[in-house]
Amino acid sequence: MKQPTPIESDLSNEARYPSAAQLRQLFHTSLDLICSLDSDGTFVHMSDACHGILGYVPAEMIGQCITHFVHEDDTETLASIGAAIIRGENKTDLENRYRKKDGSYITISWSCHWNERESLIFCIGRNVTEQQERKYLQAEYEKKLKQQNRQMNQMLERITDAFFAIDEDWRIIYVNQQAERVLGIKGSDYLCQNLWEAFPSLIDSECYTQYHKAMEERKPAHFTTFLYGFESWYQISAYPSESGLSVFFRDVSDQVKADKERQFNEAKLQQSNERFRLAAKMDAIYDWDISTNHLLWGEGLEETFGYRSEELQIGQWEAA
């Protein structure tokens, strides 16, 4: 293989590296700040971008110490950072606040490198104020969201109903303490699990039908059902949303038992009354209330004597 001549090597190097003129053009036309500082933190070089970013012309910054422009709350760390850079530690994403000529402050993110031969710190800085503001707003939003979640969780833990929530993929995302007590489970053991896989007995229950209907139609579902596996009656309300389903429920086994007993007793009483009515119709029965002198005349007497009770007075009955 033919070796390049010295002239060819020089031409190759020139093609690889920018010329001094190109570097000067880059220095003066870059939209990012390009500057150098000595070991004392004094600006030695400053690109023209400082005017668009900070409002100063380069001559107003060259010869000035960096602390003259940095926010007072950010100056304490400058000395240690500068010492680390001079020791050979390259710094990237180094952020601090700078005072503009109009008195306002912006945040600049720096990348810094120490040049031993020149005894200078070379830096490139970019205005990241908007990004910082977005980060701040995002952090505030997340802070408020966490606070709202805490308040919501506290409310859900205070309610007397058992409660759990599932997402649009039927994954369990929340179980309150009352639900743990009612079902006899530990909620954290079921978080992120599919509801139907975690509780397969629900697939054959009314819950499966009602929950799917609520999700599909985006309408609340209210029902009472017996759940095998838990061996209890539950009163359930399921509320759909874009993010899933919120389910409130309570054990109403005692209430259902009491209702069934009441219905049974009412049926027995009705049956007993019907038997008495039939017996009274067949036999001649009357009732005389002496205190009010009021006479009740059964159907049997009515058929036997041909009089209705309201047609007779006690005197007539005695005469008869």
WOTAJO-V764343 format. One record per residue. N is the residue number from 1. PHI is phi in degrees with one decimal (* if undefined). PSI is psi in whole degrees, -180 to 180 (999 if undefined). D_LAST is the distance of its C-alpha to the last C-alpha in Angstrom with 1 decimal. Layout:
n: <N:N>
phi: <PHI:PHI>
psi: <PSI:PSI>
d_last: <D_LAST:D_LAST>
This chain:
n: <1:2:3:4:5:6:7:8:9:10:11:12:13:14:15:16:17:18:19:20:21:22:23:24:25:26:27:28:29:30:31:32:33:34:35:36:37:38:39:40:41:42:43:44:45:46:47:48:49:50:51:52:53:54:55:56:57:58:59:60:61:62:63:64:65:66:67:68:69:70:71:72:73:74:75:76:77:78:79:80:81:82:83:84:85:86:87:88:89:90:91:92:93:94:95:96:97:98:99:100:101:102:103:104:105:106:107:108:109:110:111:112:113:114:115:116:117:118:119:120:121:122:123:124:125:126:127:128:129:130:131:132:133:134:135:136:137:138:139:140:141:142:143:144:145:146:147:148:149:150:151:152:153:154:155:156:157:158:159:160:161:162:163:164:165:166:167:168:169:170:171:172:173:174:175:176:177:178:179:180:181:182:183:184:185:186:187:188:189:190:191:192:193:194:195:196:197:198:199:200:201:202:203:204:205:206:207:208:209:210:211:212:213:214:215:216:217:218:219:220:221:222:223:224:225:226:227:228:229:230:231:232:233:234:235:236:237:238:239:240:241:242:243:244:245:246:247:248:249:250:251:252:253:254:255:256:257:258:259:260:261:262:263:264:265:266:267:268:269:270:271:272:273:274:275:276:277:278:279:280:281:282:283:284:285:286:287:288:289:290:291:292:293:294:295:296:297:298:299:300:301:302:303:304:305:306:307:308:309:310:311:312:313:314:315:316:317:318:319:320>
phi: <*:-70.2:-79.4:-67.5:-74.9:-54.0:-66.2:-64.1:-63.7:-63.0:-63.7:-64.5:-64.1:-62.8:-70.0:-78.6:-110.4:-68.5:-78.3:-60.5:-64.5:-66.2:-64.7:-64.2:-63.7:-61.5:-60.1:-89.7:-106.9:-60.6:-76.3:-89.8:-70.4:-124.3:-152.2:-136.9:-132.9:-83.6:-66.4:-92.3:86.2:-93.5:-67.7:-105.1:-128.3:-150.7:-78.3:-65.8:-62.9:-61.5:-68.8:-71.2:-89.9:-111.4:91.5:-97.5:-85.4:-51.7:-62.5:-76.8:-106.7:-63.0:89.8:-95.1:-75.2:-58.7:-65.3:-67.6:-110.6:-82.9:-56.5:-58.4:-73.3:-104.0:-77.6:-61.2:-89.3:-61.3:-60.9:-68.3:-66.3:-60.7:-63.6:-65.7:-65.1:-64.0:-74.2:109.7:-85.7:-72.7:-116.3:-128.5:53.9:-87.4:-111.2:-154.0:-98.5:-123.0:-84.5:-80.1:-65.0:-82.8:95.5:-79.8:-120.0:-129.9:-102.9:-116.4:-101.7:-113.0:-120.1:-128.5:-143.8:-89.4:-103.0:-65.1:-65.7:-88.7:54.2:-134.3:-95.8:-96.7:-133.8:-124.9:-123.8:-130.7:-72.2:-118.1:-59.4:-63.6:-62.6:-65.0:-64.2:-64.5:-61.4:-64.2:-63.5:-64.2:-63.9:-65.0:-62.1:-64.6:-63.2:-66.0:-64.2:-63.2:-64.2:-63.5:-64.1:-62.6:-63.4:-64.3:-63.4:-62.4:-64.5:-67.2:-80.0:-85.5:-67.4:-80.5:-76.7:-74.1:-147.2:-146.0:-128.8:-128.5:-87.5:-67.3:-100.7:68.5:-84.9:-74.2:-116.6:-159.5:-139.9:-83.8:-65.2:-64.1:-64.4:-60.8:-67.7:-64.9:-90.7:69.2:-127.7:-107.2:-55.4:-62.5:-72.0:-113.7:-61.2:72.7:-87.0:-67.1:-56.3:-74.7:-80.0:-71.0:-130.2:-61.2:-65.6:-72.5:-61.7:-93.5:-102.9:-65.0:-57.8:-59.6:-66.7:-68.2:-65.3:-65.1:-63.4:-62.5:-67.2:-72.6:-92.5:56.6:-129.1:-63.1:-123.4:-128.7:-161.0:-121.4:-149.9:-95.9:-108.0:-70.2:104.8:-105.9:53.6:-148.0:-91.7:-130.9:-96.4:-124.7:-128.6:-117.4:-116.9:-82.5:-148.0:-65.1:-96.6:150.0:-139.9:-108.5:-121.2:-108.2:-153.1:-146.4:-77.7:-117.5:-58.6:-63.6:-66.2:-62.8:-61.7:-64.7:-63.9:-65.9:-64.6:-62.4:-63.0:-65.1:-66.1:-64.4:-66.0:-63.8:-64.5:-64.1:-65.3:-65.6:-63.0:-67.0:-63.9:-65.3:-63.2:-67.1:-65.8:-65.8:-72.1:-81.2:-99.8:-86.8:-123.9:-138.5:-137.5:-112.1:-88.3:-62.9:-65.1:-108.2:57.3:-106.7:-113.3:-107.1:-117.8:-73.4:-64.7:-63.2:-65.3:-61.1:-71.2:-72.3:-101.9:83.4:-109.6:-90.0:-60.8:-74.9:-89.2:-115.8:-105.1:-60.0:-62.1:-64.3:-63.8:-67.5:-65.0:-63.8>
psi: <132:127:139:146:162:-39:-43:-37:-42:-43:-38:-42:-40:-37:-30:-38:142:153:169:-38:-40:-39:-40:-41:-43:-42:-41:-18:-9:138:-19:154:132:125:171:150:150:-178:-15:-1:19:134:128:-42:150:129:166:-17:-18:-28:-45:-30:-45:-15:-4:152:156:-39:-25:-16:-33:133:-9:147:145:-32:-17:-23:-17:143:138:-30:-14:-3:-24:-34:-8:-43:-46:-37:-45:-42:-39:-39:-43:-29:-7:6:113:139:133:156:38:113:136:167:139:142:126:171:-29:2:-14:168:145:162:129:134:127:149:125:144:136:127:109:-39:-41:-12:45:150:119:133:147:126:146:139:115:26:-46:-41:-40:-40:-40:-41:-42:-46:-39:-43:-41:-41:-46:-37:-46:-38:-42:-40:-44:-40:-40:-45:-41:-43:-41:-41:-44:-27:-22:-24:151:-21:149:148:140:158:144:152:-175:-15:16:21:137:123:-11:140:121:170:-34:-38:-39:-43:-45:-42:-13:40:171:112:-40:-22:-16:-4:138:2:150:132:-45:-26:-35:-36:75:-23:-20:-20:-36:12:172:-23:-42:-47:-47:-41:-44:-40:-43:-42:-42:-42:-8:41:144:153:132:124:162:132:158:129:111:142:-37:-15:44:160:138:138:120:138:123:127:116:155:178:-26:-4:-138:134:126:122:138:160:150:117:27:-44:-41:-44:-42:-44:-40:-42:-40:-42:-45:-38:-44:-39:-39:-41:-42:-42:-40:-41:-42:-38:-40:-40:-40:-41:-40:-41:-31:-33:-35:159:100:136:164:123:116:103:-38:-33:-5:38:135:128:130:116:167:-31:-45:-37:-44:-33:-47:-15:7:145:155:-33:-10:-9:144:164:-39:-41:-40:-41:-40:-39:999>
d_last: <150.1:152.1:151.9:151.4:154.4:154.3:154.0:151.2:149.4:149.8:148.4:145.5:144.7:145.0:142.4:140.1:140.2:139.9:142.9:143.4:142.8:139.6:138.4:139.2:137.3:134.3:134.6:134.6:132.1:129.4:126.0:125.5:127.5:130.6:132.5:134.5:134.7:137.2:136.4:135.7:133.0:135.1:134.7:138.0:136.9:133.9:133.0:132.3:128.6:128.2:128.3:125.3:123.4:124.3:126.0:129.4:132.6:134.3:137.0:134.3:133.1:136.3:137.8:134.5:132.7:129.4:127.6:128.4:125.9:123.3:120.1:120.6:117.6:119.3:122.9:122.3:122.3:125.2:127.9:126.5:125.8:129.3:130.8:128.8:130.1:133.7:133.3:132.6:128.8:127.8:124.7:122.2:119.1:120.3:118.3:118.9:118.4:121.3:121.7:122.6:125.0:122.1:120.7:117.7:117.4:117.1:116.9:119.8:119.7:123.2:125.1:128.1:131.2:134.2:137.7:140.1:143.2:142.2:140.5:137.7:133.9:133.1:129.6:127.4:124.4:121.4:119.0:115.6:113.7:111.2:110.5:110.1:107.7:105.7:105.7:104.6:101.7:100.8:100.8:98.7:96.2:96.0:95.7:92.8:91.2:91.4:89.9:87.0:86.6:86.5:83.9:81.8:82.1:81.1:78.0:77.1:77.5:75.2:72.3:69.4:69.2:71.5:74.0:76.8:79.0:80.8:83.6:83.8:85.2:82.2:84.3:82.5:84.2:81.9:79.4:77.9:77.3:73.5:73.9:76.1:73.5:70.6:72.6:74.6:77.9:81.2:81.5:85.3:85.3:83.7:85.5:87.3:85.6:83.8:80.0:79.3:82.2:81.2:77.6:77.5:73.9:73.0:74.4:71.4:68.9:67.3:69.9:72.6:70.8:69.6:73.0:75.0:72.6:73.0:76.7:77.1:74.7:75.6:71.9:70.0:67.8:64.7:62.8:61.4:62.6:63.1:66.8:67.9:70.8:69.3:65.9:64.0:62.0:63.9:63.1:66.2:67.7:71.0:73.1:76.1:79.4:82.9:84.0:81.1:77.6:76.0:73.0:70.5:68.0:65.8:64.2:60.4:59.6:57.3:55.5:55.1:53.8:51.3:50.1:49.8:47.7:45.5:45.0:44.4:41.7:40.1:40.0:38.5:35.8:35.1:35.0:32.7:30.3:30.4:29.7:26.6:25.4:25.9:24.2:21.1:21.1:21.2:18.7:14.9:15.7:14.2:16.0:15.0:18.2:18.0:21.3:20.4:16.6:16.6:14.2:15.8:14.1:16.4:17.8:16.6:12.8:13.9:15.7:13.1:10.1:12.6:11.5:14.1:13.5:15.3:13.0:10.1:10.6:9.7:8.4:6.0:5.0:5.3:3.7:0.0>
